[in-house]
Amino acid sequence: MLHLRLIVPADRTEEVLRLLERTVGTAHLAVLSGAARSPAGDVVLCDVAREAGDELIGGLRELGIDKSGSITVENMDLTLSAHADKAEKDAPGEGADAVLWEELSEVTHEESTFSVTYVAFLSVATMLAACGVMLDNAILIVGAMAVGPEFGPLAGISTALVQRAPRLVARSLWALIGGFAVAMVVTAGFAWLLDAFGLFDEGMVSADRPNTGFIWHPDWMSFVVALLAGIAGTLSLTSAKSGALIGVAISVTTVPAAANAAVAFSYQDLQQTWGSTAQLLANLGGIVVAGTLTLLLQKALWAAQRRTGPAARPSPSTVR
């Protein structure tokens, strides 16, 4: 269930209540008349089944409540109520399959921002991966994958393409390209510094690396794995099962490929540089393609479910 807290101008409250009452899947409607001070208005509280949330939020935005008042949505982990159980039963579809497009757009917008924190995480992850590459240490590679924040901009690109939001595409591309560019430059400098201290040397790059040599040898399996990771990552975002993102992060070699390219370039090993770059592009492209197709399929399936779902219920009397 989702919990909605709305601030509504007093002259729009009845209109909002009618929308809430006729939406299948709502429960626990309450109105606190005149309770809001900034912005001034009534506070309307309501619970709604997740599978009915996107349509309801869209209807509230059509009424302009996000501009004249406010719309706050919270996920509820536990609700003990027969009314809530009935609301979830009445709502068409399954909550796990529902996509809250407003929530997805907001999450991907926040995570695809070119910020100091984002660049710092990506740079640290790339430097960790550089250590893993030079030491041929698979554990460090896995750790670097888990630290890397690059899935946010990738999900932002997929979401923006499906939602036809060119500004978010540009924002996400800037975070992705700019972030990796800065991280790779920092990692190249990191490699030169450790070389000066005698911790890195050119022989470590050219040595036989049975645990990490695959990073600069892309093949079709690299693209296949990226496709599967993109599907899993997108599903984890749309179903609010964010724990699966860790598995996605450690299944693709985006950060290690960037690190290997930066280190190889610092030692003028162009073969590894180009191979690692190809690996990086294959992974990034596979994730974006898979994420976009997954969202398009989810959108189509959910639209089909909504068309075959129950009609809106008749409006009961408002209880204040």
C-alpha positions, 0 to 999 in steps of 0.5 A: 500500500501507498500512503498519500498526504495531500495539501489541497486548496479548500475550494478544490477539496471536494473535487479531489475527494471525488477523484479519490472515492471513485478510484478503485483501490483506495482506503482510509480516506480522511480530511483535516479541514484547514489544517495546512498553513503553508500552503494554506488549505485542507490536508487529505490523507488516503491509502491506495493500493500500489497498482492503483497509485500511478493512475491516481497520482496522474489524476491529481497532477491533472487537477494541478494539486502538485502546483496549488498544493502538494502531493506526498507519497510514502511506501507502507511496509505493514498495514493491518486493515480489512479495508486495505485488504479489500482495496488491494483485492479490488485494484486490478493487477498485482502490486509487484507489477505496478510501475509508479512512473512519477516515482521512477522519474524522480528516483532516476532524476536524483541518481543521474545528477552530475554531482560531487558525490556521484563523481567521487563514488565513481572515481573511488570505484574506478581506483579500487578496480584499478588496484584489482586489475593490477593485482589480478584480484577478483575480490577487489574487482567485485568490490569496485563494481558494488561501489560504482553508482553508474546504474543511476544515469543508465536507468535515467536514460532508459526512463527518459527514452520511454517517457520521451523526456529529452532533457532527462536524456541529456542530463543522464548522458552528461552524468554518465559520460562526464562522470566516467571521463573524470573518473578515468582521468583521476584513475590514470593519475592514481596509476602514475602516482602509485608507479612513482611510489613503486607500487604499480609497474608496467609489467603488472599491466602486460602480465598474464592475468587469469582473474581479470584478463577478460576485462579487456577482451569483450565478446558477445557474452559481455553484451548478453550479460549486460542485457540480463543485468539491465532487465534485472536492474530495471525490474528492481527499480520499478518493483521497489526491490532495490536490494537486487541492484547490488547483484546487478552492479557486480554482474557487469564490468563497466567500472573495471573496464573503465579502470583497465582502460585508464591504467593501460593508457597511462602505460601506453598499452593501446591494445588494452585501452581499446579493448577495455573501452569496447567492453565498457561501451558494450556493457553500457549499451546493453544495459540501456537497451535492456532497460528501455525495452523492459520499461516499454514492455511493462508499460504495455502490459500494465496498460492492457491490465488496466483496460481489462480491470474493473471499472471505477467504483461509485462514489460513497459519501465523504466522511469527515 
